[in-house]
Amino acid sequence: MKTTHQKKAIIIGGGLAGLAAASALGEQGWSVDLHESRTRLGGRASSFQDKITNEMIDNCQHVTMGCCTNFQHFCKTTGIDQFFRDEPYLYFIGPDNTVNQFGSSLLPAPFHLSSSFRKLSYFSLREKIQIAKALKKLVGWKDDQTERLSFSDWLKQQYQSEHVIEHFWKVVLTSALSESLDRIALPYARKVFRDGFVANKEGWCMSVPVVPLDQLYGDVLNDWFNNHQVNIHMNSAIQNLEIHENKVTHAITSKGKKLEADEFIIAVPQTRIRSLFNEEYLNLLQIPEAEKLESASISSIHLWLDQPLMKLPHAVITGRMIQWIFNRGMLQSDQEDQTKPKTFYYQIVISASNELLKKTYKEIIEIAINELADIWPEMKQIEIIHSRMVSEHHAVISVTPESEKYRLKQKTEIKNLNFAGDWTVTGWPSTMEGAVRSGYLAVENILNHPNHHEARYVPVVKPDLPASWLSQIVFGL
Ligand SMILES: Cc1cc2nc3c(=O)[nH]c(=O)nc-3n(C[C@H](O)[C@H](O)[C@H](O)COP(=O)(O)OP(=O)(O)OC[C@H]3O[C@@H](n4cnc5c(N)ncnc54)[C@H](O)[C@@H]3O)c2cc1C
C-alpha cells in the first residue's frame, strides 16, 4: 500500500499569529509542533496573577470588532468564540458627562450609525456636518500623493476644529491604532473608518472576552490542538535555526535539542528574530529593515472597588486621559463562581501612553481617579480596595507613514521559511486580526508551494466583510 509522508511544520511563537498558523495547518492534516518560550499561550494578549487579589488579570482589555473576519474565524474554528460577548451599544461620555448610547439602526450601511451620530450630545450640528464631510473624503480617498501625510496634517487640511479632533477623530483612532494622530498614516486611518464603520453594517460590532485571556487561550484551545495533531511545547524557546542550501534544516531549542520539519514559521516579534540566525542571513531576510519599525505603548489601570461605580458594561471617554473603562466584574459575572463575593473590578485603558509614562504610576492612577470622580461624583464615596497599573511599552507597531516600507512579507528568501506576526505585511494595523491574518497568509504560502500543493489553490485567509451596495455608491468603494 502506498503511504504518503505526513507533512510536518515547526512554528516558533505561541502568540495569535503562531496559534492561527497552527490551527490552519492542523485543519489541513499537517503535524505541527509549536514552541513557545513562555509558560502560557497568547503572547501579548495574556493575563497574569495579581498577587493582592489572587485574580488572573489581563495585561490589558482586548476587544475585537465585526470587521475582524480572520480572528473570528480562528475563534470559531477552535471553539473559543464561546468566551466572547457581543456589545450591542457603545457608551460615549463626552465633556458634558452625558452618557450617549451609540448603536445601529435598521438603516443599511453606511447610514446604520447615522441616527446615533446625530444624537451625540457633545457636538453641534455644524460640527457634525464638518465630521461627515471629512469622513466622506477620507473613506473615498484614493490619492497616492497624500499617502505620506500624517493624519493630523490631513485633518488640518480638512478644517477640522480642535474640539472635533479631540472628541471624535482622536477617540476612534487612538483606541484602534494606539497612536497619536501625528503618527498615524492616512491609509490606516481610512481603514479604521472604512472597515469598521462605513462599508458593512456588522463591521463596528464590538466583542469582548468574558474570561481572562489565559482562559481564552487555555483548555478549550489546547483540546482542539490535541485533536488536530498540533503539539504545543511551552517553556520551549528556539535559540537558532540551521540553514543548508537555502533551506532550514533544523530548529535548535535552548536545551540544545535539534528539531526537523518540512516547513518553519517564525511567529515572534520582529525584535526577536535577529538572535535566531547567523549574521550572514540577516540582510537576506531584511531583518535590519523590520527592526526600524517603531512601537507604541498601551497602559491599563486596574481598580477593585467596594461598591459598583457604573451600571454600564463599558464607557468610551472622550477628551480625557482615560479613554475606556470596562466593567470587568459585570462582564465576567456569568462565568464566575457564584459562591464568591462579588467584586467590583474595573479596567481603564489608555492607548498611545508613551508620553504619559513620563509621570509615575501613582500620579497617573490619581489623575484617573479624579477623572472618574468628575464623571461619576459617587466615586468620592467609594473605597478603592486595590489598584495597579500595567504598561506594555512595545504593545503594537506604530502605523507611521514610514512603517509600511519596513513591514516584511510572510514569504522569505529561504525556501521553507515564512514569517508571521502583527508586524508583517497584512494590510492591517498591529491587532489580533492582523496577527491571525499573518499566520493564515504564512500557511497559504506553504499549502500552495509547488512542493506541497496538489491540484488547486487552497485559500486560507478569509475575505473582508463586503461593502454594502449603498456604501459603494455613496463612498465610491
Ligand atoms: C496592552 C495591549 C492591548 C492590546 N489591545 C488590543 C485590542 O484590544 N484588540 C486587538 O485586536 N489587539 C490588541 N493588541 C494587539 C495584539 O495583542 C497583538 O497585535 C497580537 O497579540 C500580536 O500577536 P503576535 O502573535 O503577532 O505576537 P506576540 O503576541 O508578541 O507573540 C509572539 C510570541 O512569540 C514568543 N517567542 C518570542 N521569542 C521566542 C522564541 N525564541 N522561541 C519561542 N517563542 C518565542 C513570545 O513569548 C510570544 O508569545 C493589544 C496589545 C497590547 C500589548
The ligand as an ORCA input file, in Angstrom:
! r2SCAN-3c Opt
* xyz 0 1
  C      -1.730     46.143     26.113
  C      -2.220     45.672     24.766
  C      -3.532     45.884     24.381
  C      -3.974     45.461     23.133
  N      -5.290     45.604     22.786
  C      -5.728     45.047     21.626
  C      -7.111     45.040     21.315
  O      -7.952     45.487     22.092
  N      -7.502     44.493     20.125
  C      -6.600     43.952     19.244
  O      -7.021     43.456     18.198
  N      -5.275     43.955     19.522
  C      -4.821     44.474     20.684
  N      -3.485     44.442     20.979
  C      -2.543     43.940     19.968
  C      -2.464     42.405     19.947
  O      -2.361     41.889     21.250
  C      -1.236     41.991     19.152
  O      -1.259     42.623     17.895
  C      -1.170     40.484     18.908
  O      -1.462     39.772     20.077
  C       0.230     40.128     18.405
  O       0.318     38.743     18.201
  P       1.633     38.097     17.562
  O       1.419     36.629     17.528
  O       1.962     38.776     16.285
  O       2.847     38.453     18.550
  P       3.057     38.110     20.091
  O       1.773     38.149     20.796
  O       4.138     39.011     20.563
  O       3.564     36.601     20.105
  C       4.907     36.224     19.914
  C       5.194     35.015     20.794
  O       6.498     34.504     20.488
  C       7.098     34.062     21.684
  N       8.547     33.976     21.441
  C       9.422     35.011     21.273
  N      10.663     34.521     21.032
  C      10.555     33.159     21.030
  C      11.491     32.097     20.814
  N      12.780     32.327     20.555
  N      11.053     30.811     20.883
  C       9.745     30.542     21.146
  N       8.828     31.521     21.368
  C       9.223     32.808     21.293
  C       6.672     35.123     22.694
  O       6.803     34.648     24.020
  C       5.215     35.354     22.277
  O       4.331     34.503     22.968
  C      -3.035     44.861     22.222
  C      -1.715     44.645     22.614
  C      -1.319     45.023     23.880
  C       0.107     44.721     24.299
*
